[in-house]
């Protein structure tokens, strides 16, 4: 403040903060001051110090900036993952169409993604072919982990499998599992497709369940076609699995048996009444026991789901896309068959967690 009597100024800040007379020589406190340039710098320093105290330390400010940067990066990676999921769900070649899809989305006003691509280093934009392949892997692994978690929680389950040759003449084994979910409803889900180049179906199925930490002791049913490889009494897949899990019931696919059953029923009408009595007895046996009903619902009656998986495989691995690797084929089939039409924010965050297990050039 300016004092007309002394023709100088005194500082309220210095008086308020208790600056000692020894440091100032009495200036600003007991003697007037007239060098306004120096005092202006002093006041600016005081205000800067007060602002710094309010905003926190330098480390805290850097941490806040870092958290904001992480959030922006996460939003951008989430958009890239959803683009990958969109292409995979619709069987669109992802490595050749990813860039064009990203450019289209940015041109339509995706500000978060646009800002990320502008500020990111050229080696950290994650729009390359390698990046989209890793996104497919992350989504596929996430879908697999979700299914395996539910399968391991089931008290009983059944397995269904069938073989097919793809466009590159590679023999593939499609594997499905059937179990009763927490709502008491039977569900069937695709788990994997395995090549049979260096092994047979029996070894492939057992190794698959061991690798995925699936308890074979919970196996109560098997659903295969009538081929000797699967249905053989002595050397078939079902005979090998019965040695490991003796109580497992083998069911010959009903779709394959339907025509034979109709012919047999027509040629032997006298047995229809006996069939009806047997079916009624079976219904009562399972109906009045929740535990038996759960086991019954877990047993497959058809391998139609397995056959449909081969249709998906032919849509994904075509003559034009015949160089898709086995792991990419497996991930793409899981995305196409076992993921929702659109990913929620929570699901996208879970996928980012899977994707971020490998070292990345950005923080998310």
C-alpha positions as semicolon CSV with decimal commas, in nm:
position;residue;x (nm);y (nm);z (nm)
1;X;0,000;0,000;0,000
2;X;0,116;0,359;-0,071
3;X;0,160;0,600;0,223
4;X;0,146;0,970;0,133
5;X;0,310;1,073;0,459
6;X;0,623;0,866;0,386
7;X;0,602;0,907;0,005
8;X;0,658;0,536;-0,036
9;X;0,497;0,196;-0,026
10;X;0,467;-0,080;0,228
11;X;0,391;-0,446;0,148
12;X;0,099;-0,621;0,318
13;X;0,224;-0,957;0,192
14;X;0,561;-0,915;0,363
15;X;0,394;-0,808;0,686
16;X;0,141;-1,090;0,667
17;X;0,403;-1,363;0,605
18;X;0,622;-1,224;0,884
19;X;0,931;-1,134;0,684
20;X;1,206;-1,042;0,933
21;X;1,360;-0,691;0,947
22;X;1,706;-0,847;0,917
23;X;1,625;-0,989;0,572
24;X;1,465;-0,671;0,434
25;X;1,654;-0,408;0,634
26;X;1,317;-0,268;0,735
27;X;1,213;-0,198;0,376
28;X;0,847;-0,279;0,307
29;X;0,781;-0,319;0,677
30;X;0,904;-0,005;0,857
31;X;1,061;0,195;0,570
32;X;0,890;0,295;0,246
33;X;0,992;0,150;-0,088
34;X;1,000;0,324;-0,426
35;X;1,173;0,074;-0,664
36;X;0,852;-0,064;-0,817
37;X;1,019;-0,293;-1,075
38;X;1,188;-0,510;-0,812
39;X;0,873;-0,525;-0,604
40;X;0,669;-0,639;-0,904
41;X;0,901;-0,934;-0,952
42;X;0,877;-1,015;-0,581
43;X;0,496;-1,016;-0,592
44;X;0,494;-1,235;-0,903
45;X;0,719;-1,485;-0,728
46;X;0,490;-1,480;-0,424
47;X;0,184;-1,543;-0,638
48;X;0,359;-1,823;-0,828
49;X;0,454;-1,989;-0,501
50;X;0,096;-1,966;-0,373
51;X;-0,034;-2,114;-0,700
52;X;0,215;-2,399;-0,681
53;X;0,103;-2,482;-0,329
54;X;-0,257;-2,503;-0,451
55;X;-0,174;-2,717;-0,756
56;X;0,056;-2,954;-0,569
57;X;0,414;-3,059;-0,619
58;X;0,583;-3,102;-0,957
59;X;0,555;-3,480;-0,920
60;X;0,182;-3,453;-0,851
61;X;0,133;-3,230;-1,155
62;X;0,327;-3,470;-1,376
63;X;0,124;-3,760;-1,239
64;X;-0,198;-3,576;-1,323
65;X;-0,078;-3,511;-1,677
66;X;0,029;-3,875;-1,707
67;X;-0,314;-4,001;-1,593
68;X;-0,488;-3,775;-1,844
69;X;-0,259;-3,901;-2,119
70;X;-0,332;-4,261;-2,021
71;X;-0,706;-4,199;-2,037
72;X;-0,677;-4,047;-2,386
73;X;-0,463;-4,338;-2,502
74;X;-0,709;-4,589;-2,358
75;X;-1,002;-4,427;-2,539
76;X;-0,809;-4,443;-2,868
77;X;-0,703;-4,807;-2,823
78;X;-1,062;-4,892;-2,730
79;X;-1,177;-4,746;-3,065
80;X;-0,912;-4,946;-3,252
81;X;-1,019;-5,268;-3,079
82;X;-1,383;-5,206;-3,167
83;X;-1,284;-5,153;-3,531
84;X;-1,098;-5,484;-3,525
85;X;-1,397;-5,657;-3,368
86;X;-1,628;-5,509;-3,634
87;X;-1,416;-5,651;-3,916
88;X;-1,372;-5,992;-3,754
89;X;-1,743;-6,035;-3,674
90;X;-1,830;-5,976;-4,039
91;X;-1,554;-6,193;-4,187
92;X;-1,395;-5,889;-4,356
93;X;-1,017;-5,921;-4,420
94;X;-0,877;-5,722;-4,129
95;X;-0,515;-5,670;-4,233
96;X;-0,611;-5,506;-4,564
97;X;-0,914;-5,304;-4,452
98;X;-0,809;-5,177;-4,110
99;X;-0,635;-4,858;-4,231
100;X;-0,925;-4,759;-4,455
101;X;-1,177;-4,813;-4,175
102;X;-0,971;-4,599;-3,935
103;X;-0,944;-4,318;-4,194
104;X;-1,321;-4,328;-4,246
105;X;-1,394;-4,307;-3,872
106;X;-1,150;-4,018;-3,824
107;X;-1,304;-3,830;-4,117
108;X;-1,648;-3,871;-3,956
109;X;-1,539;-3,678;-3,645
110;X;-1,380;-3,923;-3,401
111;X;-1,186;-3,655;-3,211
112;X;-1,028;-3,886;-2,951
113;X;-0,888;-4,115;-3,218
114;X;-0,782;-3,825;-3,440
115;X;-0,596;-3,655;-3,153
116;X;-0,422;-3,981;-3,062
117;X;-0,299;-4,038;-3,420
118;X;-0,173;-3,679;-3,445
119;X;0,028;-3,677;-3,122
120;X;0,152;-4,039;-3,126
121;X;0,496;-4,128;-3,255
122;X;0,504;-4,291;-3,598
123;X;0,599;-4,625;-3,441
124;X;0,319;-4,611;-3,182
125;X;-0,001;-4,539;-3,378
126;X;-0,106;-4,909;-3,369
127;X;-0,266;-4,901;-3,712
128;X;-0,026;-5,141;-3,886
129;X;-0,094;-5,498;-3,993
130;X;0,103;-5,626;-3,696
131;X;-0,106;-5,416;-3,458
132;X;-0,441;-5,537;-3,594
133;X;-0,320;-5,898;-3,571
134;X;-0,239;-5,837;-3,203
135;X;-0,583;-5,683;-3,150
136;X;-0,743;-5,996;-3,298
137;X;-0,531;-6,207;-3,064
138;X;-0,635;-5,998;-2,762
139;X;-1,008;-6,023;-2,843
140;X;-0,977;-6,396;-2,912
141;X;-0,791;-6,462;-2,587
142;X;-1,047;-6,257;-2,394
143;X;-1,334;-6,459;-2,542
144;X;-1,154;-6,785;-2,465
145;X;-1,082;-6,685;-2,105
146;X;-1,448;-6,591;-2,049
147;X;-1,570;-6,927;-2,185
148;X;-1,311;-7,133;-1,995
149;X;-1,401;-6,957;-1,672
150;X;-1,768;-7,053;-1,710
151;X;-1,681;-7,406;-1,824
152;X;-1,456;-7,468;-1,522
153;X;-1,737;-7,354;-1,291
154;X;-1,978;-7,614;-1,436
155;X;-2,023;-7,931;-1,235
156;X;-2,056;-8,144;-1,550
157;X;-1,999;-8,096;-1,920
158;X;-2,001;-8,279;-2,252
159;X;-1,772;-8,252;-2,551
160;X;-1,861;-8,247;-2,920
161;X;-1,614;-8,260;-3,206
162;X;-1,590;-8,324;-3,577
163;X;-1,328;-8,312;-3,851
164;X;-1,324;-8,110;-4,172
165;X;-1,073;-8,017;-4,442
166;X;-1,023;-7,646;-4,510
167;X;-0,943;-7,472;-4,837
168;X;-0,570;-7,550;-4,800
169;X;-0,646;-7,924;-4,748
170;X;-0,551;-7,896;-4,380
171;X;-0,752;-8,132;-4,162
172;X;-0,913;-7,934;-3,880
173;X;-1,080;-8,054;-3,561
174;X;-1,358;-7,828;-3,432
175;X;-1,422;-7,858;-3,056
176;X;-1,743;-7,763;-2,876
177;X;-1,846;-7,798;-2,513
178;X;-2,195;-7,823;-2,367
179;X;-2,283;-7,752;-2,004
180;X;-2,557;-7,612;-1,782
181;X;-2,512;-7,246;-1,691
182;X;-2,593;-7,072;-1,363
183;X;-2,955;-7,018;-1,477
184;X;-3,007;-7,391;-1,527
185;X;-3,007;-7,365;-1,908
186;X;-2,796;-7,591;-2,134
187;X;-2,548;-7,395;-2,348
188;X;-2,311;-7,491;-2,627
189;X;-1,997;-7,295;-2,707
190;X;-1,712;-7,318;-2,954
191;X;-1,373;-7,343;-2,781
192;X;-1,114;-7,400;-3,050
193;X;-1,020;-7,544;-3,388
194;X;-0,710;-7,763;-3,388
195;X;-0,504;-7,887;-3,687
196;X;-0,449;-8,262;-3,713
197;X;-0,125;-8,266;-3,911
198;X;0,102;-8,440;-3,662
199;X;-0,155;-8,603;-3,432
200;X;-0,488;-8,781;-3,433
201;X;-0,823;-8,667;-3,292
202;X;-0,788;-8,874;-2,974
203;X;-0,456;-8,722;-2,875
204;X;-0,565;-8,371;-2,982
205;X;-0,877;-8,372;-2,763
206;X;-0,699;-8,501;-2,452
207;X;-0,407;-8,260;-2,493
208;X;-0,646;-7,971;-2,551
209;X;-0,835;-8,032;-2,226
210;X;-0,509;-8,070;-2,032
211;X;-0,360;-7,752;-2,180
212;X;-0,674;-7,553;-2,094
213;X;-0,690;-7,699;-1,740
214;X;-1,028;-7,864;-1,801
215;X;-1,106;-8,146;-1,559
216;X;-1,179;-8,455;-1,770
217;X;-1,336;-8,617;-1,462
218;X;-1,635;-8,383;-1,508
219;X;-1,704;-8,527;-1,855
220;X;-2,049;-8,689;-1,867
221;X;-2,121;-8,699;-2,240
222;X;-1,963;-8,717;-2,584
223;X;-2,128;-8,632;-2,914
224;X;-1,965;-8,749;-3,237
225;X;-2,065;-8,874;-3,581
226;X;-2,058;-9,237;-3,683
227;X;-1,703;-9,240;-3,820
228;X;-1,476;-9,507;-3,672
229;X;-1,223;-9,240;-3,569
230;X;-1,471;-9,104;-3,314
231;X;-1,727;-9,378;-3,255
232;X;-1,499;-9,686;-3,271
233;X;-1,565;-9,922;-2,982
234;X;-1,200;-10,019;-2,934
235;X;-0,981;-9,744;-3,082
236;X;-1,223;-9,453;-3,127
237;X;-1,213;-9,123;-2,943
238;X;-1,510;-9,220;-2,729
239;X;-1,340;-9,541;-2,610
240;X;-1,025;-9,351;-2,509
241;X;-1,221;-9,086;-2,317
242;X;-1,423;-9,356;-2,143
243;X;-1,102;-9,504;-2,008
244;X;-1,024;-9,165;-1,850
245;X;-1,383;-9,088;-1,748
246;X;-1,573;-9,421;-1,729
247;X;-1,912;-9,264;-1,653
248;X;-1,914;-9,053;-1,972
249;X;-2,199;-9,139;-2,208
250;X;-2,137;-9,154;-2,583
251;X;-2,420;-9,021;-2,800
252;X;-2,422;-9,084;-3,172
253;X;-2,533;-8,761;-3,343
254;X;-2,912;-8,771;-3,376
255;X;-2,910;-8,584;-3,704
256;X;-2,708;-8,866;-3,861
257;X;-2,935;-9,128;-3,707
258;X;-3,268;-8,966;-3,795
259;X;-3,313;-9,131;-4,134
260;X;-3,213;-9,474;-4,005
261;X;-3,452;-9,438;-3,711
262;X;-3,743;-9,345;-3,937
263;X;-3,680;-9,644;-4,161
264;X;-3,653;-9,879;-3,867
265;X;-3,973;-9,745;-3,711
266;X;-4,159;-9,798;-4,036
267;X;-4,038;-10,158;-4,066
268;X;-4,113;-10,251;-3,705
269;X;-4,429;-10,069;-3,593
270;X;-4,493;-10,320;-3,317
271;X;-4,212;-10,164;-3,112
272;X;-4,351;-9,809;-3,105
273;X;-4,545;-9,873;-2,786
274;X;-4,235;-10,008;-2,613
275;X;-4,037;-9,700;-2,720
276;X;-4,306;-9,472;-2,579
277;X;-4,300;-9,652;-2,241
278;X;-3,920;-9,635;-2,228
279;X;-3,914;-9,262;-2,305
280;X;-4,176;-9,195;-2,036
281;X;-3,970;-9,387;-1,779
282;X;-3,659;-9,193;-1,871
283;X;-3,843;-8,862;-1,838
284;X;-3,960;-8,951;-1,487
285;X;-3,612;-9,067;-1,391
286;X;-3,458;-8,727;-1,475
287;X;-3,755;-8,501;-1,401
288;X;-3,775;-8,576;-1,028
289;X;-3,402;-8,528;-0,961
290;X;-3,242;-8,186;-1,021
291;X;-2,895;-8,340;-1,019
292;X;-2,987;-8,601;-1,280
293;X;-3,162;-8,334;-1,486
294;X;-2,846;-8,121;-1,488
295;X;-2,641;-8,417;-1,607
296;X;-2,901;-8,499;-1,872
297;X;-2,904;-8,141;-2,004
298;X;-2,525;-8,154;-2,034
299;X;-2,536;-8,454;-2,267
300;X;-2,527;-8,359;-2,637
301;X;-2,792;-8,488;-2,873
302;X;-2,650;-8,352;-3,198
303;X;-2,329;-8,219;-3,351
304;X;-2,509;-7,956;-3,559
305;X;-2,320;-7,678;-3,380
306;X;-1,992;-7,836;-3,483
307;X;-2,106;-7,852;-3,844
308;X;-2,199;-7,482;-3,832
309;X;-1,849;-7,399;-3,712
310;X;-1,712;-7,537;-4,037
311;X;-1,939;-7,300;-4,227
312;X;-1,783;-7,012;-4,033
313;X;-1,436;-7,145;-4,104
314;X;-1,507;-7,147;-4,479
315;X;-1,628;-6,786;-4,461
316;X;-1,308;-6,680;-4,284
317;X;-1,044;-6,894;-4,454
318;X;-1,118;-6,856;-4,825
319;X;-0,905;-6,905;-5,134
320;X;-0,812;-6,537;-5,119
321;X;-0,727;-6,551;-4,747
322;X;-0,567;-6,898;-4,751
323;X;-0,249;-6,782;-4,573
324;X;-0,420;-6,716;-4,239
325;X;-0,221;-6,879;-3,961
326;X;-0,375;-7,140;-3,733
327;X;-0,381;-6,913;-3,427
328;X;-0,540;-6,627;-3,622
329;X;-0,802;-6,866;-3,761
330;X;-0,884;-6,984;-3,410
331;X;-0,911;-6,628;-3,274
332;X;-1,123;-6,510;-3,568
333;X;-1,364;-6,801;-3,523
334;X;-1,398;-6,728;-3,152
335;X;-1,470;-6,363;-3,227
336;X;-1,725;-6,451;-3,495
337;X;-1,904;-6,717;-3,290
338;X;-1,858;-6,630;-2,924
339;X;-1,849;-6,250;-2,891
340;X;-2,145;-6,007;-2,889
341;X;-2,240;-5,797;-3,190
342;X;-2,096;-5,486;-3,023
343;X;-1,851;-5,459;-2,734
344;X;-1,948;-5,272;-2,420
345;X;-1,711;-5,032;-2,247
346;X;-1,640;-5,288;-1,973
347;X;-1,565;-5,560;-2,226
348;X;-1,335;-5,326;-2,419
349;X;-1,145;-5,246;-2,098
350;X;-1,105;-5,619;-2,027
351;X;-0,966;-5,672;-2,377
352;X;-0,721;-5,383;-2,329
353;X;-0,601;-5,556;-2,012
354;X;-0,529;-5,871;-2,213
355;X;-0,365;-5,670;-2,493
356;X;-0,149;-5,472;-2,248
357;X;0,016;-5,787;-2,104
358;X;0,285;-5,742;-2,369
359;X;0,519;-5,438;-2,355
360;X;0,366;-5,138;-2,533
361;X;0,506;-4,802;-2,645
362;X;0,221;-4,610;-2,484
363;X;0,063;-4,616;-2,140
364;X;-0,304;-4,712;-2,121
